[in-house]
Amino acid sequence: MNIKNINVSGFFKGIYSNLPNFSTLCGCRKKQQPELEGIQRNIEKVSQAALQAQNNLQTQNNPVQTLYPIPPLYTTQCTPVLPLYTSQCQASAPPPAEQEGTEGKVSPVGLHYRELTAEELPQHFDQTTTGFFFSGVLIKDKVLDTIIQSHPKSLQLINCKIEDRVISKLMLLDCLVNLTISDNVLTDSHVALLGPLTNLKQLTIIRSSQITSEFFRQMKIYAPNLETLLIREMILSDTAFEGISWLPQLKELRILRSWGFSKEGVGYLCKNPLLEKLSLWRCKNVNNKAIEKLARHPSLKVVDLTAADVTSGATQFLATIPRLSELILKESKIDDDAMKYLGGASNLKTLDCSYCDGLTEKAFNRTAPNSLAHFNLTGCTKVGNNALAFLAQRCLKIVTLILKNCPTISNEGFLKLANLSIGLLDLSGTKVTESGFEKLPKNSQIIETLKTLRLNDCPAFIEKGGNHLLKCQSLSEVRLIDSLTDPGERDEIIERLSTNSHACISVAAIKDES
């Protein structure tokens, strides 16, 4: 068994943080106290060993891989991405503050920090990024000096501790371009100790309850040239947004699963003259009134409102953003009216409406963004054949169309797409069969342009041995995951498609378990 990642912090957080009150909760007598203290000491040892094992495995597998995977902001090819959190997930509460009198010994989640030694540094250094990745360690004076002398361009500090008396040395990281901090590595009290990191371009802050608006208001001083800011699982006030708006070089802002701000905070972002990419991913308090504040933003090109509390009314304001080229409305509350409003977004090239249950057969009856090139309708179960008929009439520039898990779409709807220049088509989980390709007219545009075809979870698709797929002259990749169950038939079809006379077709019919 190959173990790639172990994350025990949440488990021991729940157990260890409650141990001091264990006797009180259970009504234990004093004579039982030594036994409870023994249990507590044993859990301390196990938790420390588990954290050590996690650190070692992280270092061996990927020294700079973050423990908190970040969702992609872009869907340029409209490739469906599994949601990192389900829509039912609620924003988690911030981690508890460090216990008084335990500075440098106990982490915010109740685990002891392991002191980092200079001999270990090579294990945490990645040549590709020319940077360090640390998790759950205490960094003292001499070790920090060694890190500074190596002039890293990247530094990731996940649930680490730096001695307060040497925190000011971070300003000596003059080559640092990318910095990631989590779980209160830096706090408001450290702001006054930091000098300007003039080369810092990207900053990521994760789950740091002791960082407040003051930290962000001072950011223009210690990170004057910051271009990308990512904030995850944080409480943000409107004043924090005001501080962010003072960053003169900020081009990309990604706020993920955070809360506490209002429409006024979002409105401050209109003061960022260079801001091009904005993500408010799973920020449940982002609603139509907040989006209204972004109307006519002069520089925004990409907006991600995944799982935000927005309806079609918000698209009226989004359509007024003159340079908007990519919009992600995944898992939002939009309905058919959204397509009407977005019809006025003349520069919109990429639209992700996956898992928007409000879209129906009538979504494209009146109008649609005719500039669209990439469209994702994954999981829009009410979108069927009639919707595709209108889509084919109004969106003539589409080259990528994702119809994954739209169960009512059949051959009738597929044939409506015949005259579109589609290069990537995902029909996974639909009722389209090989007969649909058989009925394509010889002069169909899609026959000449289709390069990638995804037919995962379509067990009824292959009716005639896959021969009719060979009509597509540019086809170079076919995915048939969970569509071919018989091994003999599968091998035969793979061989037939792979030896196609006009192109070498790559066929994937089995899940890659690696």
C-alpha positions in Angstrom: 0.0 0.0 0.0 1.3 3.4 -1.0 0.5 6.0 1.6 0.9 9.5 0.1 -0.7 11.7 2.7 -1.6 11.5 6.3 -3.5 14.3 8.0 -4.1 13.8 11.7 -4.4 17.4 12.9 -8.2 17.4 12.9 -8.5 14.2 14.8 -6.1 15.1 17.6 -7.5 18.6 17.7 -10.8 17.2 18.7 -9.3 14.9 21.4 -6.4 16.8 22.8 -7.9 20.2 23.0 -10.6 18.9 25.3 -8.4 16.9 27.6 -7.8 19.7 30.2 -11.5 19.6 31.1 -11.9 15.9 30.7 -12.2 15.2 34.4 -14.7 17.9 34.9 -16.9 16.8 32.1 -16.9 13.2 33.3 -17.2 14.0 36.9 -14.0 12.2 37.8 -12.7 12.1 41.3 -9.2 13.2 42.4 -8.0 9.6 42.7 -8.6 9.1 39.0 -6.6 12.2 38.1 -3.1 10.4 37.7 -4.7 7.9 35.2 -6.1 10.8 33.2 -2.8 12.6 33.1 -1.2 9.4 31.9 -3.7 9.2 29.0 -3.0 12.8 28.2 0.8 12.3 28.1 0.3 9.2 25.8 -1.8 11.2 23.4 0.8 13.9 23.3 3.4 11.4 22.3 1.2 9.8 19.7 0.2 13.1 18.2 3.8 14.3 18.0 4.8 11.1 16.3 1.9 11.3 13.8 2.8 14.9 13.0 6.5 13.8 12.4 5.3 11.0 10.1 3.1 13.5 8.2 6.0 15.9 7.8 8.3 13.2 6.5 5.8 11.9 4.0 5.1 15.4 2.7 8.8 16.0 2.3 9.4 12.6 0.5 6.5 12.9 -1.9 6.5 16.6 -2.7 8.5 19.1 -0.5 6.5 22.1 -1.6 3.0 20.6 -2.0 0.5 22.5 0.2 -1.7 20.6 2.7 -4.6 22.7 1.6 -5.4 22.1 -2.1 -6.5 25.2 -3.9 -9.2 25.0 -6.6 -8.3 26.3 -10.0 -9.6 29.7 -10.9 -9.7 29.2 -14.6 -11.8 26.8 -16.7 -10.5 27.9 -20.0 -11.0 24.5 -21.5 -14.2 24.0 -19.3 -12.8 20.7 -17.9 -15.1 19.7 -15.1 -13.3 19.8 -11.8 -14.6 17.8 -8.8 -15.7 20.3 -6.1 -13.2 20.4 -3.2 -16.1 20.8 -0.8 -19.7 19.8 -1.3 -22.3 22.5 -1.5 -23.7 21.4 1.9 -20.4 22.2 3.7 -20.5 25.2 5.9 -17.6 27.4 6.6 -15.6 26.0 9.5 -15.0 28.1 12.6 -11.6 29.6 13.0 -9.1 27.5 15.0 -8.7 28.4 18.7 -6.1 30.8 19.8 -2.8 29.5 21.3 -3.0 28.7 25.0 -1.5 31.3 27.3 2.0 30.6 28.5 2.8 28.0 25.8 4.4 30.3 23.2 6.9 28.3 21.1 5.7 25.0 22.5 2.0 24.3 21.6 0.4 24.9 18.3 -3.1 26.3 17.8 -4.4 22.8 17.2 -2.9 21.4 20.4 0.1 19.7 18.9 3.7 20.3 20.0 5.9 21.9 17.4 9.0 19.9 16.5 12.1 22.0 16.5 13.7 22.3 13.0 17.4 21.7 12.7 19.8 23.1 10.1 20.7 19.5 9.0 17.1 18.9 7.9 16.9 21.9 5.6 18.0 20.1 2.4 15.1 17.7 2.8 12.6 20.6 2.7 14.2 22.4 -0.3 12.7 22.0 -3.8 15.0 22.8 -6.7 12.1 23.3 -9.1 10.6 26.2 -7.1 13.9 27.2 -5.4 12.0 27.3 -2.1 11.2 25.6 1.2 8.1 23.9 2.5 7.7 23.4 6.3 4.8 22.0 8.3 4.4 21.8 12.1 7.9 22.9 13.0 9.5 25.5 15.3 12.0 27.7 13.5 14.6 29.3 15.7 17.2 32.0 15.1 20.1 30.1 13.6 17.9 27.9 11.3 16.2 31.0 10.1 19.6 32.6 9.3 20.5 29.6 7.2 17.2 29.8 5.3 17.8 33.5 4.6 21.3 32.8 3.4 20.0 30.4 0.8 17.9 33.2 -0.8 14.7 31.2 -1.5 12.2 32.4 -3.9 9.4 30.4 -2.3 8.5 29.8 1.3 5.5 27.8 2.6 4.9 27.8 6.4 2.0 25.5 7.2 1.1 25.5 11.0 4.6 26.5 11.9 6.1 28.8 14.6 8.8 31.4 14.3 10.2 32.9 17.4 8.9 36.4 18.0 12.3 37.8 18.7 13.6 36.9 15.2 10.4 37.5 13.2 11.8 40.7 11.9 14.5 38.8 10.0 11.9 37.8 7.5 12.4 41.2 5.9 15.9 39.9 4.9 14.3 37.5 2.5 15.0 39.9 -0.3 14.6 37.3 -3.1 11.2 36.0 -1.8 8.6 35.9 -4.5 6.0 33.5 -3.1 5.0 33.2 0.6 2.4 30.9 2.1 1.4 31.1 5.8 -1.3 29.3 7.7 -2.6 28.8 11.3 -1.2 32.1 12.7 2.4 31.9 11.6 2.2 35.7 11.4 -0.3 37.8 13.3 -1.2 41.4 13.7 1.5 41.8 16.4 4.1 41.0 13.8 3.2 43.7 11.3 5.3 46.3 13.0 8.3 44.0 12.9 8.2 43.5 9.2 10.0 45.6 6.6 9.1 45.8 2.9 9.4 42.6 0.9 9.8 44.4 -2.3 10.1 41.3 -4.5 7.1 39.5 -3.0 4.5 38.9 -5.8 2.2 36.2 -4.4 0.9 35.8 -0.8 -1.3 33.0 0.5 -3.0 33.2 4.0 -4.9 30.2 5.3 -6.9 29.8 8.5 -5.2 32.5 10.6 -7.7 33.8 13.2 -5.2 36.2 14.8 -4.8 38.1 11.5 -7.4 41.0 11.5 -8.0 44.1 9.4 -4.8 45.8 10.7 -2.7 43.2 9.0 -4.3 43.9 5.6 -4.2 47.7 6.1 -0.4 47.5 6.5 0.1 45.2 3.5 0.8 48.1 1.2 3.9 48.7 3.4 5.4 45.2 3.8 4.2 43.9 0.4 4.1 47.0 -1.9 4.5 45.1 -5.2 2.1 42.2 -4.4 0.3 41.0 -7.5 -1.6 37.9 -6.3 -3.3 37.5 -2.9 -5.1 34.3 -1.9 -7.1 34.1 1.4 -8.7 31.0 2.6 -11.0 30.2 5.5 -10.7 33.5 7.2 -12.9 36.1 8.9 -12.6 39.3 6.8 -14.1 42.6 7.8 -14.9 45.4 5.3 -11.9 47.2 6.7 -9.7 44.3 5.5 -11.1 44.8 2.0 -10.3 48.5 2.3 -6.7 47.6 3.1 -6.6 45.2 0.1 -7.8 48.0 -2.1 -4.7 50.0 -1.3 -2.4 47.5 -3.0 -1.4 49.3 -6.2 -0.1 46.3 -8.2 -2.7 43.7 -7.2 -3.9 41.8 -10.3 -5.5 38.7 -8.8 -7.5 38.2 -5.6 -8.8 34.8 -4.5 -11.0 34.7 -1.4 -12.0 31.1 -0.6 -14.6 29.9 1.9 -14.3 33.1 4.0 -16.9 35.2 5.7 -17.6 38.3 7.8 -17.6 41.0 5.1 -20.6 42.8 3.4 -21.4 44.4 0.1 -19.4 47.5 1.2 -16.3 45.4 1.5 -16.7 44.0 -2.0 -17.2 47.6 -3.2 -13.7 48.6 -2.1 -12.3 46.4 -4.8 -13.4 48.8 -7.5 -10.4 51.0 -6.3 -7.9 48.4 -7.4 -6.9 49.8 -10.8 -5.2 46.7 -12.1 -7.4 43.9 -10.6 -8.1 41.4 -13.4 -9.1 38.2 -11.6 -11.5 37.9 -8.7 -12.6 34.7 -7.0 -15.2 34.7 -4.2 -15.2 30.9 -4.1 -17.8 29.5 -1.7 -18.2 32.7 0.1 -21.8 32.2 1.2 -22.5 35.8 2.1 -21.8 37.1 -1.4 -25.2 38.0 -2.9 -26.7 40.2 -5.7 -26.1 43.4 -3.7 -22.4 42.7 -3.3 -22.1 42.0 -7.0 -23.8 45.2 -7.8 -20.8 47.0 -6.3 -18.6 45.4 -9.0 -20.8 46.8 -11.9 -18.7 48.5 -14.6 -15.4 47.5 -12.9 -12.9 48.8 -15.4 -10.3 46.0 -15.4 -11.9 42.7 -14.3 -11.6 39.9 -16.8 -12.2 36.8 -14.7 -14.9 36.4 -11.9 -15.5 33.2 -10.0 -18.7 33.0 -7.9 -18.8 29.3 -7.3 -21.6 28.5 -4.7 -22.2 32.1 -4.0 -25.7 33.2 -3.0 -26.4 35.0 -6.3 -29.3 34.7 -8.6 -29.9 35.8 -12.2 -30.2 39.4 -11.0 -26.5 39.4 -10.3 -25.8 38.7 -14.0 -27.3 42.1 -14.9 -24.4 43.8 -13.1 -21.8 41.3 -14.3 -22.8 41.9 -17.9 -21.8 45.6 -17.5 -18.2 44.8 -16.7 -16.6 45.8 -20.1 -13.6 43.4 -20.1 -15.2 40.3 -18.6 -14.1 37.3 -20.6 -14.5 34.4 -18.1 -17.4 33.9 -15.6 -17.8 31.0 -13.2 -21.3 30.6 -11.8 -21.0 27.0 -10.7 -23.6 25.8 -8.1 -25.2 29.2 -8.0 -29.0 30.0 -8.0 -29.2 31.4 -11.5 -32.1 30.5 -13.8 -32.9 31.0 -17.5 -33.0 34.8 -17.2 -29.2 34.7 -16.6 -28.7 33.9 -20.3 -30.8 36.8 -21.3 -28.8 39.3 -19.2 -25.4 37.8 -20.2 -26.3 38.2 -23.9 -25.1 41.8 -23.4 -21.6 40.6 -22.3 -19.9 41.1 -25.6 -16.4 39.9 -24.6 -17.5 36.8 -22.6 -15.6 33.8 -23.9 -15.8 31.2 -21.1 -18.9 30.5 -19.0 -19.2 27.8 -16.4 -22.8 27.1 -15.3 -22.2 23.6 -14.0 -24.7 22.2 -11.4 -27.0 25.2 -11.8 -30.4 23.5 -11.3 -32.3 26.6 -12.4 -31.3 26.3 -16.1 -34.0 24.5 -18.2 -34.9 23.8 -21.8 -35.8 27.5 -22.2 -32.5 28.9 -21.2 -31.4 29.9 -24.7 -34.8 30.5 -26.3 -34.5 34.3 -26.3 -30.8 35.0 -26.3 -27.4 33.8 -25.2 -23.8 35.2 -25.1 -23.0 34.9 -28.8 -19.3 35.4 -28.1 -18.9 32.2 -26.1 -16.1 29.8 -27.0 -16.1 27.6 -23.9 -19.3 26.5 -22.2 -19.7 24.1 -19.2 -23.2 22.8 -18.4 -22.1 19.8 -16.3 -24.9 18.5 -14.1 -27.6 20.8 -15.5 -30.1 18.0 -15.5 -33.0 20.1 -16.9 -31.1 21.1 -20.0 -32.1 18.9 -22.9 -32.3 18.6 -26.6 -34.4 21.7 -27.2 -31.9 23.8 -25.3 -29.1 22.5 -27.6 -31.1 23.5 -30.7 -31.3 27.1 -29.6 -27.7 27.1 -28.3 -26.5 25.9 -31.8 -28.3 28.9 -33.4 -27.1 31.6 -31.0 -23.5 30.5 -30.0 -21.8 29.9 -33.2 -18.3 30.3 -31.9 -18.3 27.5 -29.4 -15.2 25.2 -29.5 -15.6 23.5 -26.1 -18.9 22.2 -24.9 -19.2 20.2 -21.7 -22.6 18.4 -21.3 -21.5 15.9 -18.7 -24.3 14.3 -16.6 -27.1 16.0 -18.6 -29.2 12.8 -18.7 -32.0 14.0 -21.0 -29.7 14.8 -23.9 -29.9 12.2 -26.7 -29.0 11.8 -30.3 -31.6 14.3 -31.3 -29.8 17.1 -29.4 -26.4 15.9 -30.5 -27.3 16.2 -34.1 -28.3 19.9 -33.5 -24.6 20.6 -32.9 -23.5 19.2 -36.3 -22.6 22.6 -37.8 -20.6 24.0 -34.9 -16.8 23.9 -34.9 -16.4 22.0 -31.7 -13.0 20.7 -30.8 -13.7 19.3 -27.3 -17.1 17.6 -26.6 -18.0 15.9 -23.3 -21.1 13.7 -23.6 -20.4 11.6 -20.5 -23.5 10.5 -18.7 -25.9 11.4 -21.5 -28.1 9.2 -23.8 -26.1 9.9 -26.9 -25.1 6.7 -28.8 -23.0 5.8 -31.7 -26.1 6.0 -34.0 -25.9 9.8 -33.5 -22.5 9.8 -35.1 -23.8 7.5 -37.9 -26.5 10.0 -38.8 -24.1 13.0 -39.0 -24.2 14.4 -42.5 -20.9 14.1 -44.4 -20.5 17.8 -44.7 -21.0 18.5 -40.9 -18.5 21.0 -39.5 -18.1 18.9 -36.3 -16.7 16.0 -38.3 -13.8 18.2 -39.4 -13.1 19.9 -36.1 -13.7 17.4 -33.3 -10.4 16.4 -31.6 -11.4 15.3 -28.1 -14.5 13.2 -27.3 -15.4 12.2 -23.7 -18.0 9.4 -23.4 -17.4 8.3 -19.8 -20.3 6.3 -18.1 -22.1 5.8 -21.4 -22.5 2.0 -21.5 -25.0 2.1 -24.3 -22.9 4.3 -26.6 -20.9 1.6 -28.5 -23.6 -0.1 -30.7 -21.7 -0.7 -33.8 -18.1 -1.4 -32.7 -17.1 2.3 -32.7 -16.7 2.4 -36.4 -18.7 5.6 -36.8 -16.4 7.5 -34.6 -13.9 7.2 -37.4 -15.9 9.7 -39.5 -14.4 12.5 -37.3 -11.3 13.2 -39.3 -9.4 15.2 -36.6 -10.3 13.0 -33.7 -7.2 12.3 -31.6 -8.5 11.4 -28.1 -11.5 9.3 -27.0 -12.4 8.6 -23.3 -14.7 5.7 -22.6 -14.2 5.3 -18.9 -16.9 2.9 -17.5 -18.5 2.6 -20.9 -16.9 -0.7 -22.0 -17.4 -3.5 -19.5 -16.5 -6.5 -21.6 -12.7 -6.8 -21.7 -12.6 -8.5 -25.1 -14.9 -5.9 -26.7 -12.9 -3.2 -25.1 -9.6 -4.4 -26.4 -11.0 -4.8 -29.9 -12.5 -1.3 -30.0 -9.3 0.3 -28.6 -7.3 -1.4 -31.3 -9.7 -0.3 -34.0 -9.7 3.3 -32.9 -6.0 3.4 -32.2 -5.1 2.2 -35.7 -7.3 4.8 -37.4 -6.0 5.5 -40.9 -6.1 9.3 -40.6 -4.9 9.8 -37.1 -3.5 8.0 -34.1 -6.4 8.1 -31.6 -5.6 7.9 -27.9 -8.3 5.8 -26.2 -8.8 5.6 -22.4 -11.3 3.0 -21.3 -10.0 2.1 -17.9 -9.6 4.4 -14.9 -6.1 5.3 -14.1 -5.6 4.1 -10.5 -2.1 5.5 -10.1 
